[in-house]
Amino acid sequence: MLVLGPAAVVVVTVIYGWPLGLGLLVGCVIAWANFYWLEQIVQALADRVTRTGHAESGRGVLARFLLRYALIAVAAYVIFSVSLASLYGLLGGLFLTVAAILCEAAYEAWIALRRGL
């Protein structure tokens, strides 16, 4: 995600202009934060279920879960009110996680084929 995001922002900004590039940058930042917070939520829920380590409060987990979607909604509203092209960039940036997962899957498949699995 940390490689694909900046590369995509540079390419889109050069080809399509700064409004779309700025929207893509915001979308990539939100996608990265969303992924990071989701990882923390899953770890907190796992600790809560297994009762090992530091137990996170249920309210804290729920608040972070809802904050992710509130952040996306606020960013989309602000960008939509400024520029429709930036909104398209934002929506594209939110798919950064999908692109990163596809890259990881291709890498794992390549390693498996190389090892003859």
OpenMM code with the backbone's topology and positions (N, CA, C; nanometers):
from openmm import Vec3, app, unit

residues = "MET LEU VAL LEU GLY PRO ALA ALA VAL VAL VAL VAL THR VAL ILE TYR GLY TRP PRO LEU GLY LEU GLY LEU LEU VAL GLY CYS VAL ILE ALA TRP ALA ASN PHE TYR TRP LEU GLU GLN ILE VAL GLN ALA LEU ALA ASP ARG VAL THR ARG THR GLY HIS ALA GLU SER GLY ARG GLY VAL LEU ALA ARG PHE LEU LEU ARG TYR ALA LEU ILE ALA VAL ALA ALA TYR VAL ILE PHE SER VAL SER LEU ALA SER LEU TYR GLY LEU LEU GLY GLY LEU PHE LEU THR VAL ALA ALA ILE LEU CYS GLU ALA ALA TYR GLU ALA TRP ILE ALA LEU ARG ARG GLY LEU".split()
positions = [
    Vec3(0.0830, -0.1189, 0.0000),
    Vec3(0.0000, 0.0000, 0.0000),
    Vec3(0.0877, 0.1257, 0.0000),
    Vec3(0.2007, 0.1181, 0.0701),
    Vec3(0.2876, 0.2345, 0.0785),
    Vec3(0.3660, 0.2584, -0.0504),
    Vec3(0.3686, 0.1622, -0.1403),
    Vec3(0.4342, 0.1793, -0.2701),
    Vec3(0.3310, 0.2143, -0.3768),
    Vec3(0.2206, 0.1411, -0.3786),
    Vec3(0.1178, 0.1633, -0.4810),
    Vec3(0.0517, 0.3002, -0.4690),
    Vec3(0.0236, 0.3437, -0.3488),
    Vec3(-0.0459, 0.4708, -0.3279),
    Vec3(0.0280, 0.5907, -0.3859),
    Vec3(0.1518, 0.6158, -0.3410),
    Vec3(0.2243, 0.7311, -0.3970),
    Vec3(0.2477, 0.7204, -0.5477),
    Vec3(0.2762, 0.5993, -0.5962),
    Vec3(0.2971, 0.5825, -0.7404),
    Vec3(0.1702, 0.6164, -0.8182),
    Vec3(0.0569, 0.5694, -0.7695),
    Vec3(-0.0702, 0.5980, -0.8376),
    Vec3(-0.1023, 0.7466, -0.8330),
    Vec3(-0.0749, 0.8112, -0.7206),
    Vec3(-0.1030, 0.9550, -0.7077),
    Vec3(-0.0189, 1.0342, -0.8081),
    Vec3(0.1077, 1.0002, -0.8219),
    Vec3(0.1945, 1.0714, -0.9164),
    Vec3(0.1460, 1.0509, -1.0593),
    Vec3(0.1170, 0.9252, -1.0956),
    Vec3(0.0732, 0.8964, -1.2321),
    Vec3(-0.0589, 0.9657, -1.2637),
    Vec3(-0.1548, 0.9567, -1.1745),
    Vec3(-0.2862, 1.0180, -1.1985),
    Vec3(-0.2759, 1.1698, -1.2030),
    Vec3(-0.1944, 1.2285, -1.1163),
    Vec3(-0.1785, 1.3739, -1.1171),
    Vec3(-0.1165, 1.4217, -1.2482),
    Vec3(-0.0160, 1.3507, -1.2972),
    Vec3(0.0486, 1.3893, -1.4226),
    Vec3(-0.0470, 1.3739, -1.5406),
    Vec3(-0.1215, 1.2653, -1.5442),
    Vec3(-0.2085, 1.2382, -1.6598),
    Vec3(-0.3398, 1.3162, -1.6529),
    Vec3(-0.4053, 1.3183, -1.5369),
    Vec3(-0.5400, 1.3748, -1.5274),
    Vec3(-0.5498, 1.5088, -1.4546),
    Vec3(-0.4439, 1.5535, -1.3918),
    Vec3(-0.4472, 1.6829, -1.3251),
    Vec3(-0.4551, 1.6712, -1.1739),
    Vec3(-0.4361, 1.7865, -1.1086),
    Vec3(-0.4276, 1.7864, -0.9638),
    Vec3(-0.5584, 1.7597, -0.8896),
    Vec3(-0.6775, 1.7974, -0.9423),
    Vec3(-0.7980, 1.7668, -0.8633),
    Vec3(-0.8184, 1.6159, -0.8440),
    Vec3(-0.7983, 1.5406, -0.9504),
    Vec3(-0.8137, 1.3953, -0.9404),
    Vec3(-0.7008, 1.3364, -0.8561),
    Vec3(-0.5800, 1.3893, -0.8732),
    Vec3(-0.4664, 1.3417, -0.7941),
    Vec3(-0.4833, 1.3688, -0.6460),
    Vec3(-0.5360, 1.4866, -0.6129),
    Vec3(-0.5598, 1.5199, -0.4727),
    Vec3(-0.6665, 1.4291, -0.4118),
    Vec3(-0.7724, 1.4047, -0.4872),
    Vec3(-0.8759, 1.3134, -0.4390),
    Vec3(-0.8212, 1.1731, -0.4187),
    Vec3(-0.7357, 1.1298, -0.5118),
    Vec3(-0.6740, 0.9974, -0.4991),
    Vec3(-0.5842, 0.9913, -0.3765),
    Vec3(-0.5094, 1.0984, -0.3518),
    Vec3(-0.4235, 1.1028, -0.2336),
    Vec3(-0.5055, 1.0906, -0.1057),
    Vec3(-0.6139, 1.1650, -0.0964),
    Vec3(-0.7002, 1.1578, 0.0220),
    Vec3(-0.7599, 1.0173, 0.0357),
    Vec3(-0.8040, 0.9599, -0.0761),
    Vec3(-0.8592, 0.8245, -0.0734),
    Vec3(-0.7565, 0.7217, -0.0294),
    Vec3(-0.6317, 0.7363, -0.0758),
    Vec3(-0.5256, 0.6438, -0.0357),
    Vec3(-0.4940, 0.6554, 0.1126),
    Vec3(-0.4920, 0.7773, 0.1640),
    Vec3(-0.4656, 0.7967, 0.3068),
    Vec3(-0.5784, 0.7354, 0.3900),
    Vec3(-0.7020, 0.7573, 0.3471),
    Vec3(-0.8155, 0.6985, 0.4196),
    Vec3(-0.8114, 0.5455, 0.4109),
    Vec3(-0.7767, 0.4914, 0.2933),
    Vec3(-0.7690, 0.3453, 0.2781),
    Vec3(-0.6619, 0.2871, 0.3695),
    Vec3(-0.5464, 0.3552, 0.3773),
    Vec3(-0.4407, 0.3061, 0.4649),
    Vec3(-0.4843, 0.3126, 0.6116),
    Vec3(-0.5431, 0.4254, 0.6527),
    Vec3(-0.5905, 0.4384, 0.7909),
    Vec3(-0.6997, 0.3364, 0.8206),
    Vec3(-0.7886, 0.3162, 0.7260),
    Vec3(-0.8958, 0.2191, 0.7410),
    Vec3(-0.8386, 0.0788, 0.7620),
    Vec3(-0.7387, 0.0428, 0.6826),
    Vec3(-0.6758, -0.0888, 0.6954),
    Vec3(-0.6062, -0.1022, 0.8303),
    Vec3(-0.5345, 0.0012, 0.8713),
    Vec3(-0.4633, -0.0008, 0.9992),
    Vec3(-0.5610, -0.0142, 1.1162),
    Vec3(-0.6682, 0.0658, 1.1131),
    Vec3(-0.7668, 0.0585, 1.2210),
    Vec3(-0.8400, -0.0744, 1.2215),
    Vec3(-0.8673, -0.1298, 1.1048),
    Vec3(-0.9334, -0.2597, 1.0977),
    Vec3(-0.8448, -0.3671, 1.1604),
    Vec3(-0.7145, -0.3603, 1.1352),
    Vec3(-0.6221, -0.4549, 1.1953),
    Vec3(-0.6236, -0.4428, 1.3480),
    Vec3(-0.6264, -0.3209, 1.3990),
    Vec3(-0.6321, -0.3003, 1.5434),
    Vec3(-0.7624, -0.3524, 1.6031),
    Vec3(-0.8724, -0.3321, 1.5312),
    Vec3(-1.0027, -0.3789, 1.5798),
    Vec3(-1.0055, -0.5305, 1.5869),
    Vec3(-0.9529, -0.5968, 1.4840),
    Vec3(-0.9508, -0.7432, 1.4827),
    Vec3(-0.8648, -0.7954, 1.5978),
    Vec3(-0.7502, -0.7323, 1.6213),
    Vec3(-0.6656, -0.7741, 1.7329),
    Vec3(-0.7354, -0.7521, 1.8672),
    Vec3(-0.8041, -0.6396, 1.8817),
    Vec3(-0.8746, -0.6114, 2.0065),
    Vec3(-0.9871, -0.7114, 2.0294),
    Vec3(-1.0602, -0.7434, 1.9235),
    Vec3(-1.1675, -0.8419, 1.9370),
    Vec3(-1.1117, -0.9800, 1.9688),
    Vec3(-1.0008, -1.0165, 1.9068),
    Vec3(-0.9389, -1.1465, 1.9355),
    Vec3(-0.8926, -1.1522, 2.0808),
    Vec3(-0.8329, -1.0434, 2.1303),
    Vec3(-0.7920, -1.0402, 2.2711),
    Vec3(-0.9123, -1.0486, 2.3635),
    Vec3(-1.0190, -0.9831, 2.3246),
    Vec3(-1.1397, -0.9843, 2.4070),
    Vec3(-1.2011, -1.1239, 2.4116),
    Vec3(-1.1988, -1.1929, 2.2983),
    Vec3(-1.2581, -1.3266, 2.2929),
    Vec3(-1.1715, -1.4266, 2.3694),
    Vec3(-1.0420, -1.4194, 2.3515),
    Vec3(-0.9540, -1.5171, 2.4163),
    Vec3(-0.9129, -1.4777, 2.5566),
    Vec3(-0.9425, -1.3537, 2.5954),
    Vec3(-0.9101, -1.3017, 2.7292),
    Vec3(-0.7599, -1.3084, 2.7591),
    Vec3(-0.6798, -1.2864, 2.6574),
    Vec3(-0.5350, -1.2813, 2.6782),
    Vec3(-0.4864, -1.1418, 2.6445),
    Vec3(-0.3763, -1.1038, 2.7042),
    Vec3(-0.3182, -0.9732, 2.6741),
    Vec3(-0.4042, -0.8605, 2.7272),
    Vec3(-0.3940, -0.7479, 2.6615),
    Vec3(-0.4678, -0.6276, 2.7004),
    Vec3(-0.6084, -0.6327, 2.6422),
    Vec3(-0.7074, -0.6383, 2.7270),
    Vec3(-0.8464, -0.6433, 2.6806),
    Vec3(-0.8958, -0.5028, 2.6492),
    Vec3(-0.9382, -0.4824, 2.5277),
    Vec3(-0.9919, -0.3527, 2.4828),
    Vec3(-1.1382, -0.3447, 2.5237),
    Vec3(-1.1819, -0.2253, 2.5599),
    Vec3(-1.3218, -0.2096, 2.5969),
    Vec3(-1.4097, -0.2220, 2.4727),
    Vec3(-1.5292, -0.2704, 2.4906),
    Vec3(-1.6218, -0.2864, 2.3785),
    Vec3(-1.6590, -0.1541, 2.3158),
    Vec3(-1.6699, -0.0497, 2.3972),
    Vec3(-1.7032, 0.0830, 2.3444),
    Vec3(-1.5906, 0.1372, 2.2565),
    Vec3(-1.4663, 0.1140, 2.2968),
    Vec3(-1.3522, 0.1612, 2.2178),
    Vec3(-1.3463, 0.0935, 2.0824),
    Vec3(-1.3724, -0.0363, 2.0803),
    Vec3(-1.3721, -0.1111, 1.9544),
    Vec3(-1.4832, -0.0602, 1.8638),
    Vec3(-1.6013, -0.0427, 1.9194),
    Vec3(-1.7146, 0.0051, 1.8398),
    Vec3(-1.6919, 0.1473, 1.7897),
    Vec3(-1.6343, 0.2320, 1.8744),
    Vec3(-1.6086, 0.3708, 1.8339),
    Vec3(-1.5110, 0.3768, 1.7175),
    Vec3(-1.4035, 0.2975, 1.7228),
    Vec3(-1.3078, 0.2963, 1.6117),
    Vec3(-1.3686, 0.2371, 1.4861),
    Vec3(-1.4554, 0.1385, 1.5022),
    Vec3(-1.5216, 0.0783, 1.3869),
    Vec3(-1.6089, 0.1810, 1.3159),
    Vec3(-1.6865, 0.2552, 1.3923),
    Vec3(-1.7750, 0.3564, 1.3334),
    Vec3(-1.6983, 0.4783, 1.2841),
    Vec3(-1.5873, 0.5113, 1.3492),
    Vec3(-1.5071, 0.6251, 1.3073),
    Vec3(-1.4529, 0.6062, 1.1662),
    Vec3(-1.4214, 0.4834, 1.1308),
    Vec3(-1.3713, 0.4555, 0.9956),
    Vec3(-1.4717, 0.5011, 0.8909),
    Vec3(-1.5962, 0.4645, 0.9090),
    Vec3(-1.6985, 0.4990, 0.8101),
    Vec3(-1.7368, 0.6466, 0.8165),
    Vec3(-1.7329, 0.7045, 0.9343),
    Vec3(-1.7608, 0.8476, 0.9457),
    Vec3(-1.6539, 0.9284, 0.8731),
    Vec3(-1.5287, 0.8880, 0.8841),
    Vec3(-1.4203, 0.9563, 0.8150),
    Vec3(-1.4384, 0.9497, 0.6634),
    Vec3(-1.4752, 0.8360, 0.6134),
    Vec3(-1.4990, 0.8213, 0.4692),
    Vec3(-1.6160, 0.9091, 0.4258),
    Vec3(-1.7238, 0.9105, 0.5031),
    Vec3(-1.8411, 0.9903, 0.4666),
    Vec3(-1.8105, 1.1397, 0.4680),
    Vec3(-1.7384, 1.1862, 0.5694),
    Vec3(-1.7045, 1.3290, 0.5771),
    Vec3(-1.6122, 1.3678, 0.4622),
    Vec3(-1.5121, 1.2863, 0.4348),
    Vec3(-1.4203, 1.3177, 0.3244),
    Vec3(-1.4942, 1.3192, 0.1915),
    Vec3(-1.5823, 1.2241, 0.1695),
    Vec3(-1.6583, 1.2206, 0.0440),
    Vec3(-1.7481, 1.3431, 0.0306),
    Vec3(-1.8117, 1.3839, 0.1389),
    Vec3(-1.8995, 1.5005, 0.1336),
    Vec3(-1.8207, 1.6276, 0.1036),
    Vec3(-1.7087, 1.6460, 0.1732),
    Vec3(-1.6277, 1.7666, 0.1523),
    Vec3(-1.5736, 1.7704, 0.0103),
    Vec3(-1.5213, 1.6586, -0.0361),
    Vec3(-1.4648, 1.6552, -0.1704),
    Vec3(-1.5743, 1.6700, -0.2755),
    Vec3(-1.6900, 1.6090, -0.2530),
    Vec3(-1.8000, 1.6210, -0.3493),
    Vec3(-1.8458, 1.7658, -0.3617),
    Vec3(-1.8463, 1.8382, -0.2509),
    Vec3(-1.8897, 1.9779, -0.2564),
    Vec3(-1.7871, 2.0671, -0.3263),
    Vec3(-1.6623, 2.0236, -0.3347),
    Vec3(-1.5580, 2.1021, -0.3995),
    Vec3(-1.5434, 2.0660, -0.5467),
    Vec3(-1.5289, 1.9372, -0.5754),
    Vec3(-1.5007, 1.8958, -0.7122),
    Vec3(-1.5457, 1.7522, -0.7339),
    Vec3(-1.6178, 1.7297, -0.8418),
    Vec3(-1.6623, 1.5945, -0.8747),
    Vec3(-1.5444, 1.5081, -0.9164),
    Vec3(-1.4459, 1.5663, -0.9867),
    Vec3(-1.3265, 1.4908, -1.0266),
    Vec3(-1.2503, 1.4409, -0.9047),
    Vec3(-1.2424, 1.5225, -0.8008),
    Vec3(-1.1747, 1.4809, -0.6783),
    Vec3(-1.2490, 1.3668, -0.6104),
    Vec3(-1.3817, 1.3663, -0.6213),
    Vec3(-1.4597, 1.2562, -0.5652),
    Vec3(-1.4267, 1.1261, -0.6354),
    Vec3(-1.4107, 1.1297, -0.7674),
    Vec3(-1.3707, 1.0100, -0.8415),
    Vec3(-1.2339, 0.9610, -0.7949),
    Vec3(-1.1428, 1.0557, -0.7707),
    Vec3(-1.0118, 1.0187, -0.7187),
    Vec3(-1.0210, 0.9560, -0.5817),
    Vec3(-1.1066, 1.0131, -0.4959),
    Vec3(-1.1261, 0.9579, -0.3617),
    Vec3(-1.1766, 0.8148, -0.3699),
    Vec3(-1.2758, 0.7920, -0.4525),
    Vec3(-1.3306, 0.6564, -0.4657),
    Vec3(-1.2259, 0.5600, -0.5199),
    Vec3(-1.1430, 0.6077, -0.6126),
    Vec3(-1.0338, 0.5240, -0.6632),
    Vec3(-0.9329, 0.4928, -0.5550),
    Vec3(-0.9010, 0.5916, -0.4731),
    Vec3(-0.8051, 0.5715, -0.3657),
    Vec3(-0.8537, 0.4733, -0.2606),
    Vec3(-0.9837, 0.4669, -0.2404),
    Vec3(-1.0380, 0.3728, -0.1424),
    Vec3(-1.0165, 0.2277, -0.1854),
    Vec3(-0.9905, 0.2067, -0.3138),
    Vec3(-0.9637, 0.0717, -0.3638),
    Vec3(-0.8156, 0.0350, -0.3555),
    Vec3(-0.7357, 0.1173, -0.2901),
    Vec3(-0.5940, 0.0885, -0.2737),
    Vec3(-0.5728, -0.0444, -0.2036),
    Vec3(-0.6530, -0.0746, -0.1058),
    Vec3(-0.6407, -0.2010, -0.0329),
    Vec3(-0.6607, -0.3194, -0.1263),
    Vec3(-0.7567, -0.3094, -0.2157),
    Vec3(-0.7825, -0.4177, -0.3113),
    Vec3(-0.6624, -0.4368, -0.4029),
    Vec3(-0.6053, -0.3276, -0.4511),
    Vec3(-0.4882, -0.3363, -0.5381),
    Vec3(-0.3699, -0.3985, -0.4642),
    Vec3(-0.3519, -0.3613, -0.3377),
    Vec3(-0.2429, -0.4180, -0.2588),
    Vec3(-0.2636, -0.5676, -0.2356),
    Vec3(-0.3865, -0.6088, -0.2115),
    Vec3(-0.4163, -0.7508, -0.1923),
    Vec3(-0.3906, -0.8284, -0.3209),
    Vec3(-0.4274, -0.7714, -0.4353),
    Vec3(-0.4010, -0.8374, -0.5635),
    Vec3(-0.2514, -0.8529, -0.5883),
    Vec3(-0.1740, -0.7514, -0.5554),
    Vec3(-0.0284, -0.7602, -0.5703),
    Vec3(0.0289, -0.8693, -0.4793),
    Vec3(-0.0178, -0.8751, -0.3563),
    Vec3(0.0285, -0.9771, -0.2638),
    Vec3(-0.0087, -1.1172, -0.3121),
    Vec3(-0.1295, -1.1334, -0.3644),
    Vec3(-0.1721, -1.2640, -0.4162),
    Vec3(-0.0878, -1.3053, -0.5356),
    Vec3(-0.0581, -1.2117, -0.6258),
    Vec3(0.0260, -1.2426, -0.7417),
    Vec3(0.1667, -1.2809, -0.6966),
    Vec3(0.2192, -1.2099, -0.5979),
    Vec3(0.3521, -1.2419, -0.5463),
    Vec3(0.3542, -1.3812, -0.4838),
    Vec3(0.2551, -1.4125, -0.4028),
    Vec3(0.2489, -1.5444, -0.3388),
    Vec3(0.2332, -1.6558, -0.4418),
    Vec3(0.1532, -1.6325, -0.5463),
    Vec3(0.1376, -1.7325, -0.6523),
    Vec3(0.2690, -1.7524, -0.7264),
    Vec3(0.3404, -1.6443, -0.7534),
    Vec3(0.4685, -1.6540, -0.8225),
    Vec3(0.5687, -1.7333, -0.7391),
    Vec3(0.5734, -1.7084, -0.6084),
    Vec3(0.6643, -1.7823, -0.5197),
    Vec3(0.6261, -1.9297, -0.5165),
    Vec3(0.4961, -1.9587, -0.5090),
    Vec3(0.4515, -2.0982, -0.5053),
    Vec3(0.4879, -2.1703, -0.6350),
    Vec3(0.4698, -2.1066, -0.7477),
    Vec3(0.5046, -2.1684, -0.8760),
    Vec3(0.6554, -2.1863, -0.8882),
    Vec3(0.7310, -2.0946, -0.8363),
    Vec3(0.8759, -2.1052, -0.8408),
    Vec3(0.9281, -2.2206, -0.7570),
    Vec3(0.8615, -2.2477, -0.6469),
    Vec3(0.9000, -2.3575, -0.5592),
    Vec3(0.8400, -2.4903, -0.6011),
    Vec3(0.7563, -2.4877, -0.7041),
    Vec3(0.6962, -2.6104, -0.7549),
    Vec3(0.5823, -2.6631, -0.6710),
    Vec3(0.5108, -2.5747, -0.6046),
    Vec3(0.3993, -2.6194, -0.5198),
    Vec3(0.2736, -2.6278, -0.5957),
] * unit.nanometer
topology = app.Topology()
chain = topology.addChain("A")
for resn in residues:
    res = topology.addResidue(resn, chain)
    for name in ("N", "CA", "C"):
        topology.addAtom(name, app.Element.getBySymbol(name[0]), res)
